[in-house]
Amino acid sequence: MSHSWYLVTWTTYGSWLPGDPRGFRTRKHKRHVPPPKRYSDGGDFYNPQDYREILECATRECKGCVTLNEKHRSFLRRKLVEIGRDKGFPLKAVHVGRTHVHVLLQSDGADVPRIVNLLKGITSRGLSEHGLPGRVWTRGYHMRVIPENALPGALRYLKSHKE
């Protein structure tokens, strides 16, 4: 079976709400709302004022929005690499920001949901022991296939990623 490279991203709970100025997806991904012109890559964009009320409502309703401090981030970097090594899917690169995680891994694709669920589950339990109890991660994740020739660019992106 052929293995490909995957850049997988998941976010902390409450960090990407409906109406977010970076763009967002509506409930159950029924509709993708692109970012406003300021953040757009030249494609579609929207006026953030059209979604201001949605963002305000979502912000009020979201209880316990999670932001990772440096202690949590340091723990996660070590733990993600350790889990990958111990479970047989070494991670090529890991980036942990204040509100999201990126991992670069090689898989046949069918394994990715199992791997992500494993990573999120084990790290959630570990974070509760490091002072961050309760729900840490949002549901789901984003997965992008990285062609072999684009691997150096993906590694540079993760290495230089500031947040």
URJOZI-V104902 format. One record per helix or strand of 2 or more residues. SS is the DSSP state (helix for helix, strand for strand). FROM is the first residue (numbers start at 1). LEN is the number of residues. If there is no record, write none. Layout:
<<SS/FROM/LEN> <SS/FROM/LEN>>
//
This chain:
<<strand/4/9> <strand/24/2> <helix/27/3> <strand/32/2> <helix/37/3> <helix/48/14> <helix/70/18> <strand/91/6> <strand/100/8> <helix/112/18> <strand/142/5> <helix/148/13>>
//
